[in-house]
């Protein structure tokens, strides 16, 4: 891609900024000739790799990774009426193989319950087979009819991590739900993305679930973005697909199930919350390049400077730091622009004066400049990487906290939803929710809220005056 040097749109014009930074920072190319499908640039795919390595590391503690087919036969897909009703307008169907019409139409998975659970019915026989815990990272397809947006609203979700577990009792499945929530909080803490956990209202739960818990964050335009869900499925699907086990008394029982997922929306949140008017800002944990070295080549000491830069690269790489030495024949300012746009946490500059002083000049992506003694290069860089991550986390937390408002009446809800999320004591009645949504232009996101960003509130519903529980209302994507 030809190097760009122009300014990005200001981030307060979030939609324009987001689309432009994906291109300029080489995350995704939106020009693929099918609506809602996008191409990962290598740099963006490297970010994806590091993000999903962290997710896999967490999942592998307690799950086995697997892979199920993309194509689902119609007779399996249509077994679960409530579940299908939630997806029926979004399904892509394969009806021909070459020129021949298929005997059985095949659905491209919008999600994998109907692909996985017929196999679980074969694998689960007795209580000794439980719990069964598997996950996969796959692409899913949904015929999205709303305005598509890269990483946020797609027709091909390229990076869907979905876990599916089977348990003997409802309580054991509920324990798995709680564990999954903790893992998701841990995952997003590693990305410096503050989250809010809440239980979706019954009319907005996953089709076929007993209940749904969602993980949300708040984007720079004040809209809530759902970046994870956890579903307690009860025995709804096990009855449909015949997933039964023999308990220790020889009695056949229906299994209890959970499922939970995260898509590349996690990367949308990472980019959107941390980026600035100069491009991406990446925590070191997921930055493809953690340190870039820029030799300052002046006068007759070019060879000496190049040698010093090469030695620095070798030392940092030996310490396990992802480092790149930029030796392109372009001016230093163009190099600075290039790596700032791509979110590299630290830029090291070395020139004749630095060599004479025995130091390296360091500039962080968060705007701090300092020097590191060359003899302390590794510990100095590691300390700066930690400082950058702490700065990113604080900035994101402060920004999201500023967009959360406790609202005691309907007018307060309306004002809060214009710039972020309202926290309100809602009674739980749908008629009150509909009035709040109509007045504010937002949606009930969830109740029983859990987040360090949201203080639990007591009070009465602003519509009916009945006792309410802590509830989130906001605009969504």
N, C-alpha and C positions, 0 to 999 in steps of 0.2 A: 504494500500500500504506500502511495506517495505520502511523504511526511507533510503534515499540516502544521501551520504556525499561527493561524488566526485565533482570536479569542473565542471561547465558548459563550453561548448565551448565559446570562446570569442565572444562578441556581434558583432564584426566586420565581423565575419562569420555568417551573419544574418540568413540565411536559417537553418543552423545547430542549432544555438542558439534558434531560435524560436520554432522549433520542440521539442527540448530538454526541454526548460523551461515549455512548456505546460504539459509535463509529470512530471518533477521534482516538479513543483509548484502545481500539482494536479488541473490543469485547465480542460484539456480534455485528454481522452484516445483515441488514434488513431487506436487501434487494433481491432475495430469492423469489422467483416468479410464482409463488403460491401464497395466498393471503394467510397470515398467521403462522408461517414457517420461517425460521431464521437459521443463519449459519454461524457457528462459533468460529471466530478467529483463533489462531493458536494461543495468543495471550489470554483471551477470555477463557479458552478451554483449560489453560493452565490454572487460572483462578478456580474454575469449576473443579479441577482435579484435587487441588489442595483443600477446598471446602468439603468435598465428598469423602476425602480421606479421613478428615476429622469425624464426619458422620459415621463412616464405616467403623472407625476405631471404637466409637461408643456402642454401636449396634453389635459388634462382634463379641462384646463381653458376655452377651446373654442370648444371642441369636445366631443362626446359621444363614449365610447368604446363599441364594438359590436363583433360578431363572425359569420362569414359566413362559409358554408361547404367547405371541402377540395376537394370534387369531383365536377367536372364541366361537364355537358352533352356535347357531341360532337357538337350537333346542336347549342348550345349557344356559345361554344368556337370558332367555325368556322365562326361565323357571321362577325367578323371584320377582313377582309383580311390583311390589312397592319399590324395590331397588331399581328396577328398570324404568319405572315411571319417572324417577329422578334424572335419568340419563337419556330417555328415548329420543329427545330432539337433538342430541349431541353425537349420536353414534354414526360412525362411518361403516358402511357395509361393503364387503367384497362379494360380488355376485358372479364373477367370471374368472376362470383360469384360462388364459389365452383367449381363444374364441369360444370356448365351451362354457355354458352356464353351469354353475355348481349345483349339485343336488341339494346341498345345505348351505345357505348364505353364512358367511363368516363375518363377525364383528371385529373391527380393530379395537382392542381393549381401551375403554375410557377409564377403567380401573379394573382390578384383577380378581375381585371376589369370585365371579362366575367362571374364571379360568382355574383358580387355585382350589376352590372348595370341593369340586368333584374328585380331585386327587386326594385331598385330606380325608374324604369319606373312605377312600381305599386304604389309606395309611394308618388311620386311627382305629384300633381294635379294642384295646383294654386300657384301664387306668394307668398301666405301666408305660403306655405310649405318651402320656401327658406329663407336663405341658409340652406342646409342640410350638416352637418359636422360629419363624423364618422371615427373611426379608429379601427384597430384590430392588435393584436400581435399574429402571427401564424407561422406555418412552411410552407415552400414552397419547391417544388421539381423541379430541373432542371438537365437534363441529361448532365452534364458538360463533355465536351470531352477534354478540356485542362488539364494540370497537376493540380490535386486537391491539396488543402492546407487547413488545419484546420482554421476555422473562416474567411478565405479569399475567397477561391474558393471551393464551396461545391456542392454536389448533393442534400443534404437536408439542406436548410437554416432553422435553428430551431427557430430563433427569429426575424422574419421580421415584423417590425412595418410599416403598410401601412395605410395612411389616404386617404379618398376619399370625395371630397366636390362637391356640386352642387350649382350653382348661377344663378341669372337672367341675368346678363350681362357679357360680356367679361372683362370689366373693373373691375367688382367686383371679378371675378375669378383672375385677375392679382393682385389685392390687397391681395387676399389670398396667392398667390405665394410669395409676398413680406413678408407677416407675417410668412409663413412657414420658409423662409430663416432666419428670425430673431430668430425664436425658435430654429432652428438647431445650429445657432451660439451660442446661450445661452446654449444649451445642451452641446456642445463640450467645451465651456469655463469652465463649471462645471467639465469636465473630464481633464482639463488642456491640451487639444489637440488643437493646433493651426490649423486653417483651411483656405482654399482658396476657394472662391466662384466664379464660372464663368459659362458662358452660352456655352453649348456644340454646336459644329457646326451642321448644319442641318442634315448631313449624320450620325451623331452619337446621335441624339435625340431619346427619347423613342418612339417606334413604335406607331403612331397614335396621337402624341402630336403636338401642335403648336410650342412649344419650350421646351427645358429642361435646367434647371439650376442644376449644380452639386456642391457638397461640397467635396473637396479633401484635403488630407494631404500628407506629404512626409515621407515615411518609412526609416528606418536606412540604407537600401541599395540604397537609392536615388530614388526609384520608387514611383510614385504617386499611392495612394490608394483612390478610390472613396468610401466615407463613408456616402453619402446621396445624394438623388436626389429629385428635385421638378419639376413637369411637369404641364404646362398649356395645357389642352386638348382641349380647345375651345369647339365646338359643334360636334366634330368628332364622339365621342362615343354616344352622345345623339341622333344623327341622326340614328345611327346603331341600338340602343336599344330602341328608341322611348321614350326618357326622355323629355317630354314636360310639359309646365305649361301654365296656363291661366293668362295673365297679367291683370292689373287693368282696362283695357279697354275691356276685354273679348276676346282678341286675343290669339290664341295658338302659343307658341314660343318654339323653342328648347332651352334647358338649356345649360349653360356653366359650364365646370367642371375642377377640378384640382385633382391631386393625388401626393403623396410624401411619400418616404420611407427611412427607416434606418434599416440595418441588423446587425448581430453580428460582422460585420466588425468594428463597433465602439469599440468592445472589443479587436479586433486585434490591432487597433491603440493604444488603452490604454496600452496594454501590451508591444507593440513594441517600442513606443516612450519613455516610462518612464523606462522600465526595464534596468538592467545593468548586468555585468558579474556575479553577485551574485544572480540574479533571478528577480522576480517581484518588482516593486516599484509602490505603489498604493496611489493615493490621498485619504485622509481620508473619503471623501464623499462616496466612493464606496468600501472601504476596509471592508471585512467581519469582520475582527478583527482590530480595530483601535489601541489598546494598548494590549501588552502581558506583563504579570508580571512574572518574573523569580526569585523565591526565591533562594538565595545563602545559601545553608545549610552546615554549618561548625560547627564541634565540638558539644558542649553540648547545643547550643541555637537553635536547629532545630525547636522546638515547638514554641519558641518566634518568629522566623522568619516567620514560616508558618502562625501564627496568624496575624502578621503585614501585610503579603501579602493578606490574606483573607479580612482583613478590607479595604485595599486599593481597592481591587476588588469591594467590596460592595459600597464604596463611589463613584467610577467611574461609576459603573453601574447605581446607583441612579441618576447620573447627565446625563444619556442618552448616555454614551460613550460605544461603543461595546468593551468589555474587556474580556480577557482570562487569567486565572492563570495556568501556566504550572507546574504541580506537578508530572510529569513523573519521574521515577527513572532512569534518564540518565544524563550524565554529562552536565554542563551548555553549553559547546561549541556546543554540538549536538543540543541543544535547540535553540541557537542563529542561527545556520545554517538553521534549520527548518523554523523559522519565518522570517528570511531574505529572504529565497527563496520564501515565500508566500506573500511577499510585505507588511508586517505589518508596519505601519508608525512609531510607537514608541515602544521601549522595555524598560520596567522599571525593574531595578535590585534592590533587597533589601536584605541586609545581616546584620550581627551583627554590623559592623562598621557604616553602614547607619543608623541603629536604634539608636546607641549611639549618632550619629551626628544630628539626627532629620531630615534626608533628604532621598531622593530616587535618585538613579542614573538613568539617562535617556539617551538612545542612539536612535537617529533618523535613519530612513532607508536611509536618505541622508548623513549620516556620522558624524553628530554632537553629541558630548557628553557633558552633563551638569548634574547639580543636581537640584532637586526641593525640597523646604522645605515641609515636610509632611503636615503641616497645610495649605499649598497653593496647594495641589495636583491637584484639579480640574482646577483652573485657569491656573496653570503651564502647565498641559497637554494640555488644550485647546489652549494655546498660541503656544506650540510646534507643534500641529497639523496644525495650520495656517502657521507656518514657513515652515513645510515640504511641504505643498501644494504650497506655493509661490516659494519655491526652485524648485519643480518639474516643475511648469509652466515656470519659467525663463529658465531652462535647455532645455526644449522642444522647446521653442520659439527661443532660440539662435541656437540650432541645425538645425531647419528647415530654419531659415533665412540664415544660412551659405550654404544651398543647393539651393538657388534661385539666379540666375545670369541673369542680363540684357545682352542680346546678340544683337549686332548691325549688324552682318553679319552671313553668313551660317557657317563659321568656328567656330565662337563663339557659335553658337547653338550646333554644334556637340560636342564641349568640355563641355558645360554646361550640356548636357543631360547625359553624362557619369557618373556624380556624383549627379545629381538632376534635377531641372527644369529650363528651359530657358524661359525668358520673352522677347518677341520679338514683334515688330510692324508688324503684318501680315495683308495683304490687304483684306483677306476674300475669295480669289479665291481658288478653290479646287486644281487647277494645281500647285499653289505655295505651298499649304499645302503638296501635295504629294511629291514634291521635298524635302521640309524640312524634312518630315518624312523618306524618303528614305536615305537621307544623314546622318541623326542623329540617326536613329534606334528608334526614339520616335514617339509620336502621338500628334496631336493637341488636347489638353485637353479642352480648352475653351477660350472665349474672354470676353470682358467687365468685367475684373477681379475686384473682391472686396476682399481686405484683408489688414490688418495692416502690413502684411509681404511683400506686393508687392506694389511698388510705380508705379503709372500710368506713362506710357511713351508715348511720341510723337515721330513720326519718319516715315520712309518709309519701306515698305516691303523689306527684304534683297534679295528677289528673283527678283521681277519685278520693284521695285523702286516706286511703287504707295503708296499713303498715307495709313498707317496701324493703327490698333487699338491694344491695349495691349492684348497680347495672351500668353497662356502657352503652352509649348511643353515639354513632358517628357515621360519616359518609364512607363508602367503600369503593374499591375499584371494581 
